Amino acid sequence: MPEDTAALVMTNPRAESSWPSESDLANLRADVSAFAKSHGVPVDPKDVRVAVAPYRVCPLGAHVDHQGGCVAGMALDCGVLFGFVPSPNSDSVGADRNESVGPTKVLLRSDAFAGDVRFDVRDPFGTVTDEGDTTDRNWGALARGAAAVLNDECENDKNEKRKRKLARGCIGVARSFPIGVRMDGGGVSSSAAITVGLLVAMRSVNGLGGSNEESMNEESNEPPSAASRKRTDESDSTKWRVARSARRVENDILHVKCGILDQATICLSRQSALVVVDCALETHEHVLFGGRGTANASQEGTGCKARSTETVDETVPAFKILLAFSGLRQALTSTGYNGRVEECHEAAAFLLRNSTGGSTLRGMTWDSTTGDTATLRSTGDTSGDNPGDTPATSKLSDVPYETYVVNCEALPLSLRRRADHFFGEARRVSAGKTAWRAGDLGAFGALMTESGTSSITNYECGCVPMNALLTIVCATTGVYGARFSGAGFRGCVVGLVETSVADAAASAIAGEYKRVHPELAGDAKVLVANSGHGARVLW
């Protein structure tokens, strides 16, 4: 690897083992203990709980979650660890501190952002006492937002016996992995991961149902037995509650009009499986990767030379996840993200005004038997259809497919493109499930690349550096397919790459991007990762 690009490439040092490692956990627990002690709270490292909140990628189903579409995502084997303990039962004051830490106080520190975050869990947006007035207001806003949302949900619980305010704060330290790599603004949902970690911790210290290790722990890839199915259903219900709470923080506190893709993927993922989420019905399924170690050479993705279909050692993952960071960082609320969401609502309202009925995509599936890549067939299930009638409430998932086909050309051009992208992604997600289940990385990668093209031409996201990076990744030998990760206005490109050439591909991408955009190379990295398990609590 050339010396001038080696610093831009990062491979997960535990590429073939689980994250977090025992040393990761031990170091974090020791740091939480020291942090608490400095505030007069003695803590045994063994008593520190750790919320694991992975980053996520969305290979298929981009920009459709806010419209109630289906998405296909997976967690990564890196993300945020949040070590925490309940705040003390009585006020404690550190030797060099003037402010006490009582039962309802929240005291947080992050390796990624300067300053401490402090507030009362009963009144999260009361007096701001953040030490040093932290420059990254989103970090403090996420923590306060998590407490505010949980308070609201507890106070408005339909079960009168469960109604209450949060009574216990926490002391905690957040640490991002890989260490030394900034993931905020990278398109892997770092804000959602932090929010999920905070919510899981606050639920845990307040004894809210389903926040313990059993219900948030990683699941086996084996089909559940009848005896364990009830326990699994309860676990999934808890994960959905956490995902909904985390989305509310983004929507109500940060004013990002996102759907539930990020939060659901972080909470529900299973290693080597696609988690396919119906964002309208809020249901999910896990599609296990079949044909481990094989690829269909006749249908491989753009830029990838034909590979053998010979099955390799099943202990070696068949693919790696390649994350190529552009070096661009900008908040979603200051890009065109919210505007694109509004245009999707407007397109849905227009189409619904011209609807003559029919099945929505909640009752549609890809017809793989016809060979026609533009055919959708109805399953006859239109349950849950409740079309909106204004741009603010209308969603493209409420639009019957027949209505879209008949009326799409009457839409204004920008709205037509948004609708084209939505219905195209519906087809790609359905076809992607079939390819993943068959272990056909070539076909799956081609769908990813097609999705990336649609994001640029139909959803009209991207920019010159992001578009150039996508082209570079897709043209690199060993890459099955790629698309933007995140909204596409900044962040990174995610690709699926053959395991044996992953490092070489990362080096080639880093070198070419540095040549094309040297002004961004200083903050541009290429990371090779694996799929991982979803959010959980470790004791």
MOMO-V701581 format. One record per residue. N is the residue number from 0. RES is the residue in one letter. PHI is phi as a letter, one per 30 degrees, with the letter a starting at -180 (NA if undefined). OMEGA is omega as a letter, one per 20 degrees, with the letter a starting at -180 (999 if undefined). Layout:
n:N res:RES phi:PHI omega:OMEGA
n:N res:RES phi:PHI omega:OMEGA
This chain:
n:0 res:M phi:NA omega:r
n:1 res:P phi:e omega:a
n:2 res:E phi:d omega:a
n:3 res:D phi:d omega:r
n:4 res:T phi:c omega:a
n:5 res:A phi:e omega:a
n:6 res:A phi:d omega:a
n:7 res:L phi:c omega:a
n:8 res:V phi:c omega:r
n:9 res:M phi:b omega:r
n:10 res:T phi:c omega:r
n:11 res:N phi:e omega:a
n:12 res:P phi:d omega:r
n:13 res:R phi:c omega:a
n:14 res:A phi:e omega:a
n:15 res:E phi:c omega:r
n:16 res:S phi:b omega:a
n:17 res:S phi:d omega:r
n:18 res:W phi:c omega:j
n:19 res:P phi:d omega:r
n:20 res:S phi:d omega:r
n:21 res:E phi:d omega:r
n:22 res:S phi:d omega:r
n:23 res:D phi:e omega:a
n:24 res:L phi:d omega:a
n:25 res:A phi:d omega:a
n:26 res:N phi:d omega:a
n:27 res:L phi:d omega:r
n:28 res:R phi:d omega:r
n:29 res:A phi:d omega:a
n:30 res:D phi:d omega:r
n:31 res:V phi:d omega:r
n:32 res:S phi:e omega:a
n:33 res:A phi:d omega:r
n:34 res:F phi:d omega:r
n:35 res:A phi:d omega:a
n:36 res:K phi:d omega:a
n:37 res:S phi:d omega:r
n:38 res:H phi:c omega:r
n:39 res:G phi:i omega:a
n:40 res:V phi:c omega:r
n:41 res:P phi:d omega:a
n:42 res:V phi:b omega:r
n:43 res:D phi:d omega:r
n:44 res:P phi:e omega:a
n:45 res:K phi:d omega:a
n:46 res:D phi:c omega:a
n:47 res:V phi:d omega:r
n:48 res:R phi:c omega:a
n:49 res:V phi:b omega:r
n:50 res:A phi:d omega:r
n:51 res:V phi:c omega:a
n:52 res:A phi:b omega:a
n:53 res:P phi:d omega:r
n:54 res:Y phi:d omega:a
n:55 res:R phi:b omega:r
n:56 res:V phi:b omega:r
n:57 res:C phi:b omega:a
n:58 res:P phi:d omega:a
n:59 res:L phi:b omega:r
n:60 res:G phi:j omega:a
n:61 res:A phi:d omega:r
n:62 res:H phi:i omega:r
n:63 res:V phi:b omega:a
n:64 res:D phi:d omega:r
n:65 res:H phi:d omega:r
n:66 res:Q phi:c omega:r
n:67 res:G phi:i omega:a
n:68 res:G phi:d omega:r
n:69 res:C phi:c omega:a
n:70 res:V phi:b omega:r
n:71 res:A phi:b omega:a
n:72 res:G phi:b omega:r
n:73 res:M phi:a omega:r
n:74 res:A phi:d omega:r
n:75 res:L phi:c omega:r
n:76 res:D phi:c omega:r
n:77 res:C phi:a omega:a
n:78 res:G phi:l omega:a
n:79 res:V phi:c omega:r
n:80 res:L phi:c omega:r
n:81 res:F phi:b omega:r
n:82 res:G phi:d omega:a
n:83 res:F phi:a omega:r
n:84 res:V phi:b omega:r
n:85 res:P phi:d omega:r
n:86 res:S phi:d omega:a
n:87 res:P phi:d omega:a
n:88 res:N phi:d omega:r
n:89 res:S phi:b omega:a
n:90 res:D phi:d omega:r
n:91 res:S phi:b omega:a
n:92 res:V phi:b omega:r
n:93 res:G phi:d omega:a
n:94 res:A phi:e omega:a
n:95 res:D phi:c omega:a
n:96 res:R phi:c omega:r
n:97 res:N phi:c omega:a
n:98 res:E phi:c omega:a
n:99 res:S phi:d omega:r
n:100 res:V phi:c omega:a
n:101 res:G phi:c omega:a
n:102 res:P phi:e omega:a
n:103 res:T phi:c omega:a
n:104 res:K phi:d omega:r
n:105 res:V phi:c omega:a
n:106 res:L phi:b omega:a
n:107 res:L phi:b omega:r
n:108 res:R phi:b omega:r
n:109 res:S phi:b omega:r
n:110 res:D phi:d omega:a
n:111 res:A phi:d omega:a
n:112 res:F phi:b omega:a
n:113 res:A phi:d omega:r
n:114 res:G phi:i omega:r
n:115 res:D phi:c omega:r
n:116 res:V phi:c omega:a
n:117 res:R phi:b omega:r
n:118 res:F phi:a omega:r
n:119 res:D phi:c omega:a
n:120 res:V phi:d omega:r
n:121 res:R phi:d omega:a
n:122 res:D phi:b omega:a
n:123 res:P phi:e omega:a
n:124 res:F phi:c omega:r
n:125 res:G phi:d omega:a
n:126 res:T phi:d omega:r
n:127 res:V phi:d omega:a
n:128 res:T phi:b omega:r
n:129 res:D phi:e omega:a
n:130 res:E phi:d omega:a
n:131 res:G phi:i omega:a
n:132 res:D phi:h omega:a
n:133 res:T phi:e omega:a
n:134 res:T phi:d omega:a
n:135 res:D phi:c omega:a
n:136 res:R phi:d omega:a
n:137 res:N phi:d omega:r
n:138 res:W phi:d omega:r
n:139 res:G phi:d omega:a
n:140 res:A phi:d omega:r
n:141 res:L phi:d omega:a
n:142 res:A phi:d omega:r
n:143 res:R phi:d omega:r
n:144 res:G phi:d omega:r
n:145 res:A phi:d omega:r
n:146 res:A phi:d omega:a
n:147 res:A phi:d omega:r
n:148 res:V phi:d omega:r
n:149 res:L phi:d omega:r
n:150 res:N phi:e omega:a
n:151 res:D phi:d omega:a
n:152 res:E phi:d omega:r
n:153 res:C phi:d omega:a
n:154 res:E phi:d omega:a
n:155 res:N phi:c omega:r
n:156 res:D phi:d omega:a
n:157 res:K phi:d omega:r
n:158 res:N phi:d omega:a
n:159 res:E phi:e omega:a
n:160 res:K phi:d omega:a
n:161 res:R phi:c omega:a
n:162 res:K phi:d omega:r
n:163 res:R phi:a omega:r
n:164 res:K phi:c omega:r
n:165 res:L phi:d omega:a
n:166 res:A phi:c omega:a
n:167 res:R phi:b omega:r
n:168 res:G phi:d omega:r
n:169 res:C phi:b omega:r
n:170 res:I phi:c omega:a
n:171 res:G phi:a omega:r
n:172 res:V phi:b omega:r
n:173 res:A phi:c omega:a
n:174 res:R phi:b omega:a
n:175 res:S phi:c omega:r
n:176 res:F phi:b omega:j
n:177 res:P phi:d omega:a
n:178 res:I phi:d omega:r
n:179 res:G phi:j omega:r
n:180 res:V phi:c omega:r
n:181 res:R phi:d omega:r
n:182 res:M phi:c omega:r
n:183 res:D phi:d omega:a
n:184 res:G phi:i omega:a
n:185 res:G phi:c omega:r
n:186 res:G phi:i omega:r
n:187 res:V phi:c omega:r
n:188 res:S phi:i omega:r
n:189 res:S phi:d omega:r
n:190 res:S phi:d omega:r
n:191 res:A phi:d omega:r
n:192 res:A phi:d omega:r
n:193 res:I phi:d omega:a
n:194 res:T phi:d omega:r
n:195 res:V phi:d omega:r
n:196 res:G phi:e omega:r
n:197 res:L phi:d omega:r
n:198 res:L phi:d omega:r
n:199 res:V phi:d omega:r
n:200 res:A phi:d omega:a
n:201 res:M phi:d omega:r
n:202 res:R phi:d omega:a
n:203 res:S phi:d omega:a
n:204 res:V phi:d omega:r
n:205 res:N phi:c omega:r
n:206 res:G phi:i omega:r
n:207 res:L phi:d omega:a
n:208 res:G phi:e omega:r
n:209 res:G phi:i omega:a
n:210 res:S phi:c omega:a
n:211 res:N phi:d omega:a
n:212 res:E phi:d omega:a
n:213 res:E phi:d omega:a
n:214 res:S phi:d omega:r
n:215 res:M phi:c omega:a
n:216 res:N phi:d omega:a
n:217 res:E phi:d omega:a
n:218 res:E phi:c omega:r
n:219 res:S phi:d omega:r
n:220 res:N phi:d omega:r
n:221 res:E phi:d omega:r
n:222 res:P phi:e omega:a
n:223 res:P phi:d omega:r
n:224 res:S phi:d omega:r
n:225 res:A phi:d omega:a
n:226 res:A phi:d omega:a
n:227 res:S phi:c omega:a
n:228 res:R phi:d omega:r
n:229 res:K phi:d omega:r
n:230 res:R phi:d omega:r
n:231 res:T phi:d omega:r
n:232 res:D phi:d omega:r
n:233 res:E phi:d omega:r
n:234 res:S phi:d omega:r
n:235 res:D phi:d omega:r
n:236 res:S phi:d omega:r
n:237 res:T phi:d omega:a
n:238 res:K phi:d omega:r
n:239 res:W phi:d omega:r
n:240 res:R phi:d omega:r
n:241 res:V phi:d omega:a
n:242 res:A phi:d omega:r
n:243 res:R phi:d omega:r
n:244 res:S phi:d omega:a
n:245 res:A phi:d omega:r
n:246 res:R phi:d omega:r
n:247 res:R phi:d omega:r
n:248 res:V phi:d omega:r
n:249 res:E phi:d omega:a
n:250 res:N phi:d omega:a
n:251 res:D phi:d omega:a
n:252 res:I phi:c omega:a
n:253 res:L phi:c omega:r
n:254 res:H phi:i omega:r
n:255 res:V phi:c omega:a
n:256 res:K phi:d omega:a
n:257 res:C phi:d omega:r
n:258 res:G phi:d omega:a
n:259 res:I phi:c omega:a
n:260 res:L phi:e omega:a
n:261 res:D phi:d omega:a
n:262 res:Q phi:d omega:a
n:263 res:A phi:d omega:r
n:264 res:T phi:d omega:r
n:265 res:I phi:d omega:a
n:266 res:C phi:d omega:a
n:267 res:L phi:c omega:a
n:268 res:S phi:d omega:r
n:269 res:R phi:b omega:a
n:270 res:Q phi:e omega:r
n:271 res:S phi:i omega:r
n:272 res:A phi:c omega:r
n:273 res:L phi:d omega:r
n:274 res:V phi:c omega:a
n:275 res:V phi:c omega:a
n:276 res:V phi:c omega:r
n:277 res:D phi:d omega:a
n:278 res:C phi:d omega:r
n:279 res:A phi:d omega:a
n:280 res:L phi:d omega:a
n:281 res:E phi:h omega:r
n:282 res:T phi:b omega:a
n:283 res:H phi:a omega:r
n:284 res:E phi:b omega:r
n:285 res:H phi:c omega:r
n:286 res:V phi:c omega:a
n:287 res:L phi:d omega:a
n:288 res:F phi:d omega:r
n:289 res:G phi:c omega:r
n:290 res:G phi:h omega:a
n:291 res:R phi:e omega:r
n:292 res:G phi:i omega:a
n:293 res:T phi:b omega:r
n:294 res:A phi:b omega:r
n:295 res:N phi:d omega:a
n:296 res:A phi:d omega:a
n:297 res:S phi:d omega:a
n:298 res:Q phi:b omega:a
n:299 res:E phi:d omega:a
n:300 res:G phi:d omega:a
n:301 res:T phi:e omega:r
n:302 res:G phi:i omega:a
n:303 res:C phi:c omega:r
n:304 res:K phi:d omega:a
n:305 res:A phi:e omega:r
n:306 res:R phi:c omega:r
n:307 res:S phi:d omega:r
n:308 res:T phi:c omega:a
n:309 res:E phi:d omega:r
n:310 res:T phi:d omega:a
n:311 res:V phi:c omega:a
n:312 res:D phi:e omega:a
n:313 res:E phi:d omega:r
n:314 res:T phi:d omega:r
n:315 res:V phi:c omega:r
n:316 res:P phi:e omega:a
n:317 res:A phi:d omega:a
n:318 res:F phi:b omega:r
n:319 res:K phi:c omega:r
n:320 res:I phi:c omega:a
n:321 res:L phi:c omega:r
n:322 res:L phi:c omega:r
n:323 res:A phi:c omega:a
n:324 res:F phi:d omega:a
n:325 res:S phi:d omega:a
n:326 res:G phi:i omega:r
n:327 res:L phi:c omega:r
n:328 res:R phi:b omega:r
n:329 res:Q phi:a omega:a
n:330 res:A phi:d omega:a
n:331 res:L phi:d omega:a
n:332 res:T phi:d omega:r
n:333 res:S phi:c omega:r
n:334 res:T phi:c omega:r
n:335 res:G phi:d omega:a
n:336 res:Y phi:e omega:a
n:337 res:N phi:d omega:r
n:338 res:G phi:d omega:r
n:339 res:R phi:d omega:r
n:340 res:V phi:d omega:r
n:341 res:E phi:d omega:r
n:342 res:E phi:d omega:r
n:343 res:C phi:d omega:r
n:344 res:H phi:d omega:r
n:345 res:E phi:d omega:r
n:346 res:A phi:d omega:r
n:347 res:A phi:d omega:a
n:348 res:A phi:d omega:r
n:349 res:F phi:d omega:a
n:350 res:L phi:d omega:a
n:351 res:L phi:d omega:r
n:352 res:R phi:d omega:a
n:353 res:N phi:c omega:a
n:354 res:S phi:d omega:r
n:355 res:T phi:c omega:r
n:356 res:G phi:j omega:a
n:357 res:G phi:k omega:a
n:358 res:S phi:c omega:r
n:359 res:T phi:d omega:a
n:360 res:L phi:d omega:r
n:361 res:R phi:d omega:r
n:362 res:G phi:c omega:a
n:363 res:M phi:c omega:r
n:364 res:T phi:b omega:r
n:365 res:W phi:d omega:r
n:366 res:D phi:c omega:a
n:367 res:S phi:d omega:a
n:368 res:T phi:d omega:a
n:369 res:T phi:d omega:a
n:370 res:G phi:i omega:r
n:371 res:D phi:c omega:a
n:372 res:T phi:d omega:r
n:373 res:A phi:c omega:a
n:374 res:T phi:c omega:r
n:375 res:L phi:c omega:r
n:376 res:R phi:b omega:a
n:377 res:S phi:d omega:r
n:378 res:T phi:d omega:a
n:379 res:G phi:i omega:a
n:380 res:D phi:c omega:r
n:381 res:T phi:c omega:a
n:382 res:S phi:d omega:r
n:383 res:G phi:i omega:r
n:384 res:D phi:d omega:r
n:385 res:N phi:a omega:a
n:386 res:P phi:e omega:r
n:387 res:G phi:d omega:a
n:388 res:D phi:b omega:r
n:389 res:T phi:b omega:r
n:390 res:P phi:e omega:a
n:391 res:A phi:d omega:a
n:392 res:T phi:c omega:a
n:393 res:S phi:d omega:r
n:394 res:K phi:b omega:a
n:395 res:L phi:d omega:r
n:396 res:S phi:d omega:r
n:397 res:D phi:d omega:a
n:398 res:V phi:d omega:r
n:399 res:P phi:e omega:a
n:400 res:Y phi:e omega:r
n:401 res:E phi:d omega:r
n:402 res:T phi:d omega:r
n:403 res:Y phi:d omega:a
n:404 res:V phi:d omega:a
n:405 res:V phi:d omega:a
n:406 res:N phi:c omega:a
n:407 res:C phi:d omega:a
n:408 res:E phi:d omega:r
n:409 res:A phi:d omega:r
n:410 res:L phi:d omega:r
n:411 res:P phi:e omega:a
n:412 res:L phi:e omega:a
n:413 res:S phi:d omega:r
n:414 res:L phi:d omega:r
n:415 res:R phi:d omega:a
n:416 res:R phi:d omega:r
n:417 res:R phi:d omega:r
n:418 res:A phi:d omega:r
n:419 res:D phi:e omega:a
n:420 res:H phi:d omega:a
n:421 res:F phi:e omega:a
n:422 res:F phi:d omega:r
n:423 res:G phi:d omega:r
n:424 res:E phi:d omega:r
n:425 res:A phi:e omega:r
n:426 res:R phi:d omega:a
n:427 res:R phi:d omega:r
n:428 res:V phi:d omega:a
n:429 res:S phi:d omega:r
n:430 res:A phi:d omega:r
n:431 res:G phi:d omega:r
n:432 res:K phi:e omega:r
n:433 res:T phi:d omega:a
n:434 res:A phi:d omega:a
n:435 res:W phi:d omega:a
n:436 res:R phi:d omega:r
n:437 res:A phi:d omega:a
n:438 res:G phi:i omega:a
n:439 res:D phi:c omega:a
n:440 res:L phi:d omega:r
n:441 res:G phi:d omega:r
n:442 res:A phi:d omega:r
n:443 res:F phi:d omega:r
n:444 res:G phi:d omega:r
n:445 res:A phi:d omega:r
n:446 res:L phi:d omega:r
n:447 res:M phi:d omega:a
n:448 res:T phi:d omega:r
n:449 res:E phi:d omega:r
n:450 res:S phi:d omega:r
n:451 res:G phi:d omega:r
n:452 res:T phi:d omega:r
n:453 res:S phi:d omega:r
n:454 res:S phi:d omega:a
n:455 res:I phi:d omega:a
n:456 res:T phi:d omega:a
n:457 res:N phi:c omega:r
n:458 res:Y phi:d omega:r
n:459 res:E phi:h omega:r
n:460 res:C phi:c omega:a
n:461 res:G phi:j omega:r
n:462 res:C phi:a omega:a
n:463 res:V phi:e omega:a
n:464 res:P phi:d omega:a
n:465 res:M phi:d omega:r
n:466 res:N phi:d omega:r
n:467 res:A phi:d omega:a
n:468 res:L phi:d omega:r
n:469 res:L phi:d omega:r
n:470 res:T phi:d omega:a
n:471 res:I phi:d omega:a
n:472 res:V phi:d omega:a
n:473 res:C phi:d omega:a
n:474 res:A phi:d omega:a
n:475 res:T phi:d omega:a
n:476 res:T phi:e omega:r
n:477 res:G phi:j omega:a
n:478 res:V phi:d omega:r
n:479 res:Y phi:d omega:a
n:480 res:G phi:l omega:a
n:481 res:A phi:a omega:r
n:482 res:R phi:a omega:r
n:483 res:F phi:d omega:r
n:484 res:S phi:c omega:a
n:485 res:G phi:j omega:a
n:486 res:A phi:d omega:r
n:487 res:G phi:j omega:r
n:488 res:F phi:d omega:a
n:489 res:R phi:a omega:r
n:490 res:G phi:i omega:a
n:491 res:C phi:b omega:r
n:492 res:V phi:c omega:r
n:493 res:V phi:c omega:r
n:494 res:G phi:b omega:r
n:495 res:L phi:c omega:a
n:496 res:V phi:b omega:r
n:497 res:E phi:d omega:a
n:498 res:T phi:e omega:a
n:499 res:S phi:d omega:a
n:500 res:V phi:c omega:a
n:501 res:A phi:d omega:a
n:502 res:D phi:d omega:r
n:503 res:A phi:d omega:r
n:504 res:A phi:d omega:r
n:505 res:A phi:d omega:r
n:506 res:S phi:d omega:a
n:507 res:A phi:d omega:a
n:508 res:I phi:d omega:r
n:509 res:A phi:d omega:a
n:510 res:G phi:d omega:a
n:511 res:E phi:d omega:a
n:512 res:Y phi:d omega:r
n:513 res:K phi:d omega:r
n:514 res:R phi:d omega:a
n:515 res:V phi:d omega:a
n:516 res:H phi:b omega:a
n:517 res:P phi:d omega:a
n:518 res:E phi:d omega:a
n:519 res:L phi:c omega:a
n:520 res:A phi:d omega:a
n:521 res:G phi:d omega:a
n:522 res:D phi:c omega:a
n:523 res:A phi:c omega:r
n:524 res:K phi:b omega:r
n:525 res:V phi:b omega:a
n:526 res:L phi:c omega:r
n:527 res:V phi:c omega:a
n:528 res:A phi:b omega:r
n:529 res:N phi:c omega:r
n:530 res:S phi:d omega:a
n:531 res:G phi:b omega:r
n:532 res:H phi:d omega:a
n:533 res:G phi:d omega:a
n:534 res:A phi:d omega:a
n:535 res:R phi:a omega:r
n:536 res:V phi:c omega:r
n:537 res:L phi:c omega:r
n:538 res:W phi:c omega:999
